[in-house]
Amino acid sequence: MNPISRAGIILNAARINNKIFIKLCEEFGAEELFLNRNILSELKLTDIQQKRILKLLEKDSWPEIEINKAEKFGAKFITFYDLDYPNKLKNIKNPPIGLYIKGNADLNLNSVAVVGTRKCSIYGQNTAFEIAKELAKTGINIISGGALGIDAAAHRGCLSVDGVTVAVFGTAIDKIYPAEHKDLFNRIIERGSIISEYPISIGGEGWHFPERNRLIVGLSENVVIVESPEDGGAMYNAKHAKDSGRKLWSVPGRVSDELSKGTNFLISDGAKILNDIDAFIKEISGQSPQLEINFNSEEITPDLDDDEKIIYAFIQRNGNITLDEIVSRTGLNIITVQTALINLQSLNLINSSGGGRFSAEA
């Protein structure tokens, strides 16, 4: 194990700023950490920071033991100086000294962060799923936090079309949190990666989750907040996006909806509005999404335009579905869907089944 990796894994575990790690490596040499205890004062570390480092240095072969634990889990540890350290993280505020990674995603490829509240609505969940799915179809990676709600929907949307997705943990990568996402994380590892800056076996402290948000944003060129209250954790992502120069997008919601107060505020504060998935994907990728719904022209009346055929086929297939669900799951904008529904009803192809739901005529 080379001196840079050994020093990196110790300073990372002691939660030392990356600038200190760079200073150690470039001004003194990483091996000095193990040869000269006076180096800790020369690096101008606080007493608490020095105690953390000394505690790890006093443990016999701790770096090697830690690396063995990671490898036993099927993961690797990389430092700021490794070739596979993602370049995008190097220009954020306080980049991590190192990362634990399990999986094979290329972290330098074009990526979009799709995040939001854990306690999301069905509309928010469906919207996150569809945004991630359509992005993945164009070859864009999806970055999120592996949490309940919007994060999980984004990962699943990407995986539904065999896309590449990355989950950034607020715990060590060997800690499955939440526990019910074990199968989801296994699928993510198959198609992408799980990553963390926290040492093996470390649990999720409350401050870890807002801290890890800078990595979710840092790995992405665009950040999408789907649904969030004003004090929601996803608002940290918005702040990091502004600080890091990432383009911030926000999905609007009803003014009376607590889950959309944060996203609506972001729009008023300058975030780009994401109210049309097709237009959003075209703007950031130069490609139009491939709609999953195919139709047979012999089975659907030729009096309909293509959007109407898509919506009609979707209602036939799903039935008893709301306007919001049609919008979020087809990716068509709300005006297009509303106009199409009026025409389909006038042709007696669909009917309103009550409660704002629509079904196809038998």
Secondary structure, DSSP 8 states (H G I E B T S, - for coil): --HHHHHHHHHHHTT--HHHHHHIIIII-TTHHHH-TTHHHHTT--HHHHHHHHHHHTSTTHHHHHHHHHHHTT-EEEETTSTTS-GGGGGSSS--SEEEEEE---TTS-EEEEE--SS--HHHHHHHHHHHHHHHHTT-EEEE---TTHHHHHHHHHHTTT--EEEE-SS-TTS-SSGGGHHHHHHHHHHSEEEESS-TT----TTHHHHHHHHHHHT-SEEEE-S--TT-THHHHHHHHHHHT-EEEE----TT-GGGHHHHHHHHTT-EE---HHHHHHHHHS-----S----TTTS-TTS-HHHHHHHHHHHHH-SEEHHHHHHHH---HHHHHHHHHHHHHTTSEEEEETTEEEE--
